[in-house]
Amino acid sequence: MSLIKSISGIRGTIGGKKEEGLNPLSIAKFVTAYATFIKESTKVDAPRIVVGRDARISGPMVKHIVVGSLMASGCDVIDIDLATTPTTEMAVQHYKADGGIIITASHNPKHWNALKLLDNNGEFLNDKQGKMVLSMADNEAFNFSEVDKLGEVVVDEDYTDEHIRQVLDLKVVDQKAIKEAHFKVAVDAVNSVGGIAIPKLLTALGVEEIVPLNTEPNGNFAHNPEPLPKHLTEICSLVKEQKCDLGVVVDPDVDRLALVDENGNFFGEEYTLVAVADYILSVSGAGNTVSNLSSSRALRDITEKHGGKYSAAAVGEVNVVAEMKRTNAVIGGEGNGGVIYPELHYGRDALVGVAIILTMMAKRKQTLSSIRENLPTYFMSKQRVEVPEGTNTIEVLNNFAEVMKEHHPITIDGVKIDFEKSWVHVRRSNTEPIIRVYTEAPTQKEADDLALKFVDKIQEVLKKA
C-alpha cells in the first residue's frame, strides 16, 4: 500500500499497516498540521475551513476524520459534502473562509483517496506553504483546543447550485443560444460527483436532452477514472448510437474535461483547453494564455493567431495559476482537460469548460468535429515508466538531463526537450511512483516512436542508478 506526501497534500491507498496507507492516523496528523499552519499564517484563533469530497467509497470515513481533526484543532468547518473540486475552491471564496480541504484522489482508482489543501483564496498551497505543512506534520508539535474552544460545523450541501449560477452569469456563456440549439448531450461522470454537477449544469444551460452514463455517485467507478481514450469506448459508442451532439466526460473530482464529438470520436483532452481558448480569445480580443510544459503547442499557435502571448509553466495547477497571474492571462490551464478561466476563479473547472464549449457550438453553429478541424493539428503520446520503490527520481532525472545536455533541455520541471517539429517532456509524477514521458509530433506514429525511444533512454538511466 502507498502513501505519497507532496506540497499539495497527502495521497494514499486505503487500508494496510499504519505506516503505509491513508488511514485515520495519517489523516489526523496531516489535517492537524494543516490546521496549525492556517492558524499560524492567518493569526485567526478559530479559522473557518471548507470541506468537500468526491464520491469515493472511502469519502465518508475520511471526511469524519478530517472534520473531527479540524474541530479538535479549534477550526470551524463548513461541510459542503459531495462537491466538485472547483465547487469547493469557489466555496472558500464565497464564505471568506481561511482555507479548504478537498477529499479526492482525482483520477486515481477507487482504492485511493487524498487531501488537497487550499489557501484563503480557494487556491492550492504554493511550494513554500506546502513544505511548511509537511514539516509541521513531521514534527507533530500540535496544540489541541480545550473543550470550550472546539470548532463547530455548519452544513451546506447546496453550494453546487451557487457554482452553476456563477457560471451562467459569465458574459462568455450564452444560455439563450444554447437553449435554442436544442442540444442532446451524453454525460459520463464515472460514478462520482460529476453525476450531480454536470446534469444540473446542462439543465440550467437549457440543454434539451441529457443521456446519462455512470452518473450515480456511488464511488464504484465503472471504468478507469482517468479520462483517456482507451477508457472511454462506452461513451463514444453511446454518443454515436443516440445521435448526440456532444459527449462530456469528467474525472471523479470534475476538474478535468474530455469531449466526444457527434461522430463518437474522442476530441482529445489536449484540445479541450485549446478550443475554449480559441473562443475566449475570439470574443475578447488579444490576450495572453498559459499552459504547462506537457501541454500541446496548439495553444501557443492559437494565442499567437489572435495576437496574444503564450507562456509555459511547470506542471501543476499552482504553477500555472502563478504564471497566469504574472502574465495577466485571460485563459489558461493544463493539457489534461483542465480549463482555468480567471473571470470565474483561479482553478481548473470542467463546469465552465462545458458551458463555454456549448456556447461556442451554439454561437458558431458548428459541430464539435468541425471546430476540431479548424484547430492546429498535433498528436501526443503519453507513456509511463514504473520505478522501483525507494528510487530517487530527482537524481534519475538529473542524470538524464546530463545525458541529454547537447539538446539544451529545460529543467524547471523534469526534462523538456524541444525539437523543430516535436518535443519530449520527461518528469516524475507528483501522485504516483512513476516517471511520465510525454511527446508531441505532427503525426501519431512520430509521437509514439519518439515516446518509446525516450522510455528506453529512461530505463537505461534507471538501470545505471
Buried (B, 14 or more C-beta within 10 A) or exposed (E): BBBBBBBBBBBBBBEBEEEBBBBBEBBBBBBBBBBBBBBEBBEBEBBBBBBBBBBBBBBBBBBEBBBBBBBBBBBBBBBBBBBBBBBBBBBBBBBEBBBBBBBBBBBBEBBBBBBBBBBBBBBBBBBEBBEBBBEBBEEEEBEBBEEEEBBEBEEBEEBBEBBBEBBBEBEBBBBEBBBEBEBBBBBBBBBBBBBBBBBBBBEBBBBBEBBBBBBBBEBBBBBBBBBBBEBBEBBBEBBBEBEBBBBBBBBBBBBBBBBBBBEBBBBBBBBBBBBBBBBBBBEBEEBBBBBBBBBBBBBBBBBEEBEBBBBBBBBBBBBBBBBBBEBEBBBBBBBBBBBBBBBBBBBBBBBBBBBBBBBBBBBBEBBBEEBBEEBBEBBBBBBBBEBEEEBEBEEBBBBBBEBBEEBEBBEEBBBBBBEEEBBBBBBBBBBBBBBBBBBBBEEEEBBBBBBBEBBEBBBEBBEEB
